[in-house]
Amino acid sequence: MQYEIKARMTNPAHLLSDAGPAIMDLLKATRQGGVPESTLELVHLRASQINNCGFCVDFGAKSARKNGVSDEKLFAVAAWREAPYFSDEERAALALAEAATRLADRSDAVPDEVWDAAADHYDEKQLASIVLMVGVTNLFNRINVTTRQPAGAGF
């Protein structure tokens, strides 16, 4: 028996005609900082896992694969700290993504240690891309989880 998820409403990004293009423009802007597509895809996937967004995990895994992320990384991204498949740069981006997604988990939401590790690997423009990717991912997650957009539905 397959569990059926039904959306509570039309995705707000589709319902409000100016919202979808604006969000997609922001997503497109994340690609302008020089961070490898594969790293941005991992950041998106990890934040989506944390937020339990089935739509974005499904879409993100497919997009990551299309952008060259290996199956080993896809299968291990939830446990990236314990998996040998990630570069130091990817680890720094994933740590930043986790901290920026879990803002309420600690009083110093994004500690200097996490920021400094990312800044050791990425310049300011690249950091901007990662931070914006985390932000837009969290926006997608909140829209999709709140309205129960089902995994597997196209955007």
FENBEL-V717473 format. One line per field, one symbol per residue. phi: phi as a letter, one per 30 degrees, with the letter a starting at -180 (. if undefined). burial: b if it has 16 or more other C-alpha atoms within 10 Angstrom, else e. A space follows every 50 residues. Layout:
phi=???
burial=???
This chain:
phi=.cdcccddadeedcdceddedddddddddddccideedddddedddddde dhceedddddddddedcjddeededcddbedccddcdddddddddddddd dceddadcebdeedddddddcbdddddedddddddddddeedddddchdd djddc
burial=eeeeeeeeeebebeeeeeebeeeeeebeebbebebebbbbbbbbbbbbbb bebbbbbbbbbbbbeeeebeeebbebbbebeeeebbeebbbbbbbbbbbb beeeeeeeebeeebbebbbeebeeebbbbbbbbbbbbbebbbbbbebbbb beeee
